[in-house]
Amino acid sequence: MESYRIKESDVCLEIALIDLDRLHIHEEVIPEVVDQLAESIVKDKVLRNPVMVDKNSLVVLDGMHRVAALRKIGCRRMPVCLVDYNNPTIGLFEWYRTLKGDRVEQRVTESARTLGLKLKKSKYDEGMKALEAGLADALLIMRDSCVQVMNGGQDVKSAFAVVKKLENQLITSGLNVGYETASDAEKQLKTGKVDMVFAIPPIKKSDVLKQGIRDEPFPHKVTRHTVPARPLELDVPFDMLKDDKLTTAEVNRKFLDMLNSRSVRRVPAGSVIEGRRYDEEVFLFNEH
């Protein structure tokens, strides 16, 4: 496959157009977000940024909603940034849930019982070890105690099915559910900004690939990937993505010619671009 390459000391970024039906998503999407994104793409007539994809399996690491939006509006292909997922500089972390509201502990207990889940009180260290060993499906962390959510210590897929059910039940009960990194969630708990942290099981890259390839995605907002660099502002014309008169290989050559005609600006990690802070280095494609 022909691609536009950006070689860094830590990672190689390969940009190309790929048929949508070859891509696999590893997380579920939110239909309302997909609808809004699809409308925006049609209105703007461009897709600004590529999605991050493992080059060996074609599992999408970041950008599930963009993939779903393009499928919804009948596109045949999309721009991707291919990376080697086995590269140790590409990190995989989890999104913890934060819970806030009245009578949180009581409502969580009631929700778990409604779902037939077993709860076990434990110390923090004991609970984290159980979560990491697959002996608990989730860990509910309060300022002075912890509770393990038990469901027989099954595989990671079944554990996340429990996470999804419990999360949905908590939202239905009226609790405010947020998503934070593990460290930020526990900081918010210590400072009283939230009332409880809902810790989810750790995930391996092999889990992401397995579920993605099987097209059996995890629930929304489970994985958080970090990369050392990413390309932005490709502004791929909508017509390129829908063209059914040319093959994807032919359209891809036009796409690469377009990229080669542009200048690329290297932006350091920590920069704010269009209101968002990027912890990784960014390569911006600018028009001549």
C-alpha positions as CSV (number, residue, x, y, z in Angstrom):
1,M,0.0,0.0,0.0
2,E,1.3,3.4,-0.9
3,S,1.4,5.9,1.9
4,Y,2.8,9.3,3.1
5,R,5.3,8.5,5.7
6,I,6.5,10.6,8.7
7,K,9.4,8.8,10.3
8,E,10.2,9.7,13.9
9,S,12.7,8.2,16.3
10,D,9.9,6.6,18.3
11,V,7.3,5.8,15.7
12,C,6.6,5.7,12.0
13,L,3.3,7.3,10.9
14,E,1.9,6.1,7.6
15,I,-1.0,8.1,6.1
16,A,-3.2,6.6,3.4
17,L,-6.8,6.1,2.3
18,I,-8.3,2.7,3.1
19,D,-11.6,1.1,2.3
20,L,-14.0,1.5,5.2
21,D,-15.1,-2.1,5.1
22,R,-11.6,-3.2,6.0
23,L,-11.5,-1.4,9.3
24,H,-12.5,-2.9,12.7
25,I,-13.7,-0.8,15.7
26,H,-12.9,-2.1,19.2
27,E,-15.3,0.1,21.1
28,E,-19.0,0.8,20.8
29,V,-20.2,4.2,19.6
30,I,-22.9,6.6,20.8
31,P,-25.5,6.9,18.0
32,E,-26.3,10.6,18.8
33,V,-22.6,11.5,18.5
34,V,-22.4,9.6,15.2
35,D,-25.4,11.5,13.8
36,Q,-24.0,14.9,14.8
37,L,-20.6,14.1,13.4
38,A,-22.1,12.8,10.1
39,E,-24.1,16.0,9.7
40,S,-20.9,18.1,10.4
41,I,-18.9,16.2,7.8
42,V,-21.6,16.6,5.1
43,K,-21.9,20.3,5.9
44,D,-18.1,21.0,5.9
45,K,-17.5,18.8,2.8
46,V,-14.2,17.6,4.3
47,L,-12.9,15.2,6.9
48,R,-10.3,17.0,8.9
49,N,-8.3,14.4,10.7
50,P,-7.4,10.7,10.1
51,V,-8.1,7.9,12.5
52,M,-5.3,6.0,14.2
53,V,-5.2,2.4,13.1
54,D,-3.0,-0.6,13.8
55,K,-1.3,-1.4,10.5
56,N,-1.2,-5.1,10.9
57,S,-4.8,-5.8,12.0
58,L,-6.5,-2.6,10.8
59,V,-8.2,-2.3,14.2
60,V,-9.0,1.3,14.9
61,L,-7.3,2.6,18.0
62,D,-8.8,6.1,18.1
63,G,-11.6,7.5,16.0
64,M,-14.5,5.0,16.2
65,H,-17.2,7.7,15.8
66,R,-15.6,9.0,12.6
67,V,-15.6,5.5,11.1
68,A,-19.2,5.0,12.0
69,A,-20.2,8.5,10.7
70,L,-18.6,7.9,7.3
71,R,-20.3,4.6,7.0
72,K,-23.6,6.2,7.8
73,I,-23.3,8.8,5.0
74,G,-22.2,6.2,2.4
75,C,-18.5,6.8,2.1
76,R,-16.4,4.1,0.6
77,R,-13.0,5.0,2.3
78,M,-11.4,7.2,4.8
79,P,-7.9,8.6,5.8
80,V,-6.0,6.6,8.4
81,C,-2.7,7.0,10.2
82,L,-1.2,3.5,10.4
83,V,1.1,2.7,13.3
84,D,2.7,-0.4,14.7
85,Y,0.5,-1.2,17.8
86,N,3.3,-3.3,19.2
87,N,5.5,-0.3,19.4
88,P,6.0,0.3,23.2
89,T,5.7,4.1,22.8
90,I,2.0,3.6,22.0
91,G,0.3,3.4,25.4
92,L,-2.9,1.7,26.5
93,F,-4.8,2.8,29.6
94,E,-8.4,2.7,30.9
95,W,-11.0,5.3,31.6
96,Y,-12.3,5.1,35.2
97,R,-15.8,6.2,35.9
98,T,-16.5,8.9,38.6
99,L,-19.8,9.0,40.4
100,K,-21.4,12.0,42.0
101,G,-24.8,12.5,43.6
102,D,-26.9,11.9,46.7
103,R,-26.7,8.6,48.6
104,V,-24.1,7.3,46.2
105,E,-23.1,4.2,48.2
106,Q,-26.7,3.2,48.8
107,R,-27.7,3.7,45.2
108,V,-24.7,1.8,43.9
109,T,-25.6,-1.1,46.3
110,E,-29.2,-1.1,45.1
111,S,-28.2,-1.0,41.5
112,A,-25.8,-4.0,41.9
113,R,-28.4,-6.0,43.7
114,T,-31.0,-5.2,41.0
115,L,-28.5,-6.8,38.5
116,G,-27.8,-9.7,40.7
117,L,-24.2,-8.8,41.2
118,K,-22.2,-9.9,44.3
119,L,-20.4,-7.2,46.3
120,K,-17.4,-7.8,48.6
121,K,-15.9,-5.2,50.9
122,S,-12.2,-5.0,50.9
123,K,-9.1,-2.9,51.4
124,Y,-7.9,-0.8,48.5
125,D,-4.7,-2.8,47.8
126,E,-6.6,-6.1,48.0
127,G,-9.3,-4.8,45.7
128,M,-6.8,-3.6,43.1
129,K,-5.0,-6.9,43.1
130,A,-8.3,-8.7,42.6
131,L,-9.2,-6.4,39.7
132,E,-5.8,-6.9,38.1
133,A,-6.0,-10.7,38.5
134,G,-9.4,-10.9,36.9
135,L,-11.0,-12.0,40.2
136,A,-13.3,-8.9,40.3
137,D,-15.2,-7.3,37.4
138,A,-14.9,-3.8,38.9
139,L,-13.8,-1.9,42.1
140,L,-15.9,0.8,43.7
141,I,-13.6,3.1,45.6
142,M,-14.7,5.5,48.3
143,R,-12.6,7.7,50.5
144,D,-12.5,5.3,53.4
145,S,-13.5,1.9,51.9
146,C,-13.7,-0.2,48.8
147,V,-16.1,-2.7,47.3
148,Q,-15.3,-5.4,44.8
149,V,-18.0,-6.3,42.2
150,M,-17.9,-10.0,41.8
151,N,-19.1,-12.1,38.9
152,G,-17.2,-15.3,39.0
153,G,-13.9,-14.0,37.6
154,Q,-14.7,-14.7,34.0
155,D,-12.8,-13.3,30.9
156,V,-12.3,-9.6,30.1
157,K,-15.3,-9.5,27.7
158,S,-17.7,-10.7,30.3
159,A,-16.2,-8.4,32.9
160,F,-16.9,-5.4,30.6
161,A,-20.4,-6.6,30.0
162,V,-20.9,-6.3,33.8
163,V,-19.3,-2.8,33.7
164,K,-21.7,-1.7,31.0
165,K,-24.8,-3.0,32.8
166,L,-23.8,-1.4,36.1
167,E,-22.9,1.9,34.5
168,N,-26.2,2.1,32.7
169,Q,-28.1,1.2,35.9
170,L,-26.3,3.9,37.8
171,I,-27.1,6.5,35.1
172,T,-30.7,5.4,35.2
173,S,-30.7,5.8,39.0
174,G,-29.8,9.5,38.5
175,L,-26.1,9.5,39.4
176,N,-23.8,11.7,37.5
177,V,-21.2,9.5,35.7
178,G,-18.0,11.0,34.4
179,Y,-14.8,9.6,32.7
180,E,-11.3,10.3,33.9
181,T,-7.9,8.8,33.9
182,A,-7.1,6.6,36.9
183,S,-4.9,9.2,38.6
184,D,-7.3,12.1,37.9
185,A,-10.3,10.1,39.2
186,E,-8.6,9.2,42.5
187,K,-7.4,12.8,42.9
188,Q,-11.0,14.0,42.5
189,L,-12.1,11.5,45.1
190,K,-9.5,12.7,47.6
191,T,-10.5,16.3,47.1
192,G,-14.2,15.7,47.4
193,K,-15.1,16.6,43.8
194,V,-16.6,13.2,43.3
195,D,-18.2,10.7,45.7
196,M,-17.0,7.4,44.3
197,V,-14.6,6.0,41.7
198,F,-15.7,3.1,39.6
199,A,-12.5,1.4,38.6
200,I,-12.6,-1.0,35.6
201,P,-10.4,-4.0,34.7
202,P,-7.0,-3.4,33.1
203,I,-6.9,-4.2,29.3
204,K,-4.1,-5.6,27.2
205,K,-3.3,-4.7,23.6
206,S,-4.1,-8.3,22.7
207,D,-7.6,-7.8,24.2
208,V,-8.1,-4.8,22.0
209,L,-7.0,-6.6,18.9
210,K,-9.0,-9.8,19.6
211,Q,-12.3,-8.0,20.2
212,G,-11.7,-5.6,17.3
213,I,-10.9,-8.4,14.8
214,R,-14.0,-10.3,16.0
215,D,-16.1,-7.2,15.6
216,E,-17.2,-7.6,19.2
217,P,-16.4,-4.2,20.6
218,F,-16.0,-3.2,24.2
219,P,-18.5,-0.7,25.7
220,H,-17.9,3.0,24.9
221,K,-15.2,4.8,26.8
222,V,-13.1,1.9,28.0
223,T,-9.7,2.3,26.3
224,R,-7.5,5.4,26.2
225,H,-4.6,5.2,23.8
226,T,-1.6,7.5,23.8
227,V,0.8,8.0,20.8
228,P,4.1,9.9,20.6
229,A,2.9,11.9,17.5
230,R,-0.1,12.3,15.2
231,P,-1.0,14.1,11.9
232,L,-3.8,16.6,11.9
233,E,-5.7,19.0,9.5
234,L,-5.5,16.8,6.4
235,D,-8.9,18.3,5.2
236,V,-9.7,15.4,2.9
237,P,-12.4,16.4,0.4
238,F,-15.7,14.6,0.9
239,D,-15.8,13.7,-2.8
240,M,-12.6,11.6,-2.4
241,L,-14.2,9.6,0.3
242,K,-17.4,8.8,-1.8
243,D,-16.0,8.5,-5.3
244,D,-17.2,5.2,-6.7
245,K,-15.9,5.7,-10.2
246,L,-12.2,5.1,-9.2
247,T,-10.7,2.4,-7.1
248,T,-9.4,3.2,-3.7
249,A,-5.8,2.7,-4.9
250,E,-6.4,5.3,-7.6
251,V,-8.0,7.8,-5.2
252,N,-5.2,7.1,-2.7
253,R,-2.6,8.2,-5.3
254,K,-4.5,11.5,-5.8
255,F,-4.7,11.9,-2.0
256,L,-1.0,11.4,-1.6
257,D,-0.3,13.9,-4.4
258,M,-2.4,16.3,-2.4
259,L,-0.4,15.7,0.8
260,N,2.9,16.0,-1.0
261,S,1.9,19.4,-2.3
262,R,1.4,20.8,1.2
263,S,3.8,22.1,3.7
264,V,3.9,20.3,7.1
265,R,4.4,22.2,10.4
266,R,5.7,20.4,13.4
267,V,4.1,21.4,16.7
268,P,5.6,20.3,20.0
269,A,3.8,18.2,22.6
270,G,1.6,20.2,25.0
271,S,0.3,22.6,22.3
272,V,-3.3,23.7,22.1
273,I,-4.8,23.3,18.7
274,E,-8.4,24.5,18.0
275,G,-9.1,24.6,21.8
276,R,-7.7,21.1,22.5
277,R,-4.5,20.3,24.3
278,Y,-2.4,17.6,22.7
279,D,0.1,15.7,24.9
280,E,1.8,14.3,21.8
281,E,3.8,15.9,19.0
282,V,1.6,17.1,16.1
283,F,2.2,17.4,12.4
284,L,-0.1,20.0,10.8
285,F,-0.7,19.9,7.0
286,N,-1.1,23.4,5.7
287,E,-2.2,24.5,2.3
288,H,0.4,26.2,0.1
